[in-house]
């Protein structure tokens, strides 16, 4: 079992920056792939960025060059640095942990709101 708690969301002007954090507890954090997803009103949840247990990263085309995902296994935390924010980045951002050990283990955080507006 993994518990995930996101923080760092808020209101920011277009062009601004935010850093989201996701603190994990309850299991072996370093063995999990971690991801950030987002869901805007009326839209499906979509992948924003992910990082494997080995540190490989992958990004949605819409955030490449602006967002950076990273992890600190010593702190059991994954981060999402968001720069050059746009109004279309407005959404609830969710942290995800997943691992395959004969079956898929998937855990979600409660989400944190990011609003980009002037």
Order of alpha helices (4+ residues) and beta strands (2+ residues): beta-beta-beta-beta-beta-beta-beta-beta-beta-beta-beta
